[in-house]
Amino acid sequence: MISIQCPTLPASVVRQETTPDNEQALAQLAALRGSFQRKIVVLDDDPTGVQTVHGLSVYTDWLPETMDRAFSDAGDMFFILTNSRGMTVDQTTETHRQLARNIYEAAERCHQQFIIISRSDSTLRGHYPLETNLLREQLEALGHPRFDGEILYPFFLEGGRFTLDNTHYVLEGDHLTPAGQTEFARDKSFGYSHSYLPNWCEEKTQGRTKAEEVCCITLDDLRSGSADRVVQKLEAVCDFGKVVVNSTCYADVALFSAALMQVLNQGGNYIIRGAAAIAKVLGGVPDKPLLSRDQLMQDGLASGGVIVVGSYVHKTTRQLQALKQSSLPITYIEFDARKGLDELALHVEVSRVIELVQQTIAKGQSVCVYTTREVVSLEGADRDTQLELSVRISDALTGVIRNLEQQPAFIIAKGGITSYDVGVRALGVRQATVMGQIKPGIPVWMTGPESKFPGMPYIIFPGNVGDEQTLRDIVATLIG
């Protein structure tokens, strides 16, 4: 593997580029959509993947009857929340084998072709390449046509994630930092060292894919004025080869999606591993204004709201600090995550916090429950053991919501594992409707009738999205 120098760049680089016309790109894509007959199935490894869409269903299980309902729905796309980023290797292996089987069999019963987007973190964390390899192997074994390639698409405008010169960047203030140099790359469970994506592929596949074998769709390819260059590159990929797509704006995504649709309509087969942008564009989801307080809050509900902060990334800590420094009328309760090392102590801590939260929201006061800010870890633990500890702490934190007796005015959950546990394990959501976003990249579910608190806005706030004031601004909007 050749070492590639990935310098930090000024943010103006992506703003000053000559970019394609978005309306023209979308028109090209719309012209192809009528002939595109595949259902788009998005497997979301945590609840944040609906960051760019609205009016779609999210299913929190993949039982055969659920998949039949999803494939029978009139919509072009649906999401399945797998939460696999909170799973061990063994758990996600079992999950993805079952997912592949149930999706394939439901599609066969409904006589429906499909394409899978394995939606994952825009900062390159997750069980990769395990999950897409499992999907490919299981689907082909069941009779699905062989897959030509795997498309890697981490671009996510709302989160400040850009790919140019085959390198993935994270917007931090007024500069673009190579992803491999950010705190996300130091993740204890899913860390990596390379920002140059062909090298990242070689690193993650442990050398089974060589960097020089990776097909790269450049910005010049996308903006050449014709889809032919992209189509030719895609058609040349075989044996599940890797395809890296560069993008700095949504028009790039539309241009690529148009070329991909052409190849798919001609019988090509790919699995996409990408962030939220490709799902929005390929699925034809139009833009929608940010949600207002009037669209979210229920009339006549006197209780306060609950903010649950579980994410440990530094951005979340800074956002929490900004909230605490505001003048908003919020009660703050620290959940001592260190108690997660002792089962009895953890149980006592949960009981303490539940009582305080219930007393506070009953008075109409909103409350913020946040975990101790330092990461709790086990010295010498392997990746799965550390992940299991994180999940145990998150589950305990979720118990605060699970045991509430009074419906809050709203719930905000900060962090991927936390938002899954609150939505599925605490609120019991089986099917939710994505209302839209309250801030860019921050989605809102409307809970279904089967949930603990039906018809309540549930705000899913990723740990790595927004600036330092975003959490404060959202709470200010909801409190009014």
Helices and strands as residue ranges (DSSP letters): E 9-10, H 12-16, H 22-33, E 39-44, G 47-50, E 57-59, H 64-72, E 77-81, G 84-86, H 89-109, E 114-119, H 130-142, E 149-153, G 157-159, E 161-164, E 167-172, E 175-178, G 179-181, G 183-186, H 197-204, G 211-213, E 215-217, H 219-222, H 228-236, E 241-245, H 250-265, E 270-274, H 276-282, H 293-296, E 306-309, H 314-324, E 330-335, G 337-341, H 343-362, E 366-371, H 383-402, E 411-414, H 416-420, I 421-426, E 431-439, E 442-446, E 457-461, H 470-479
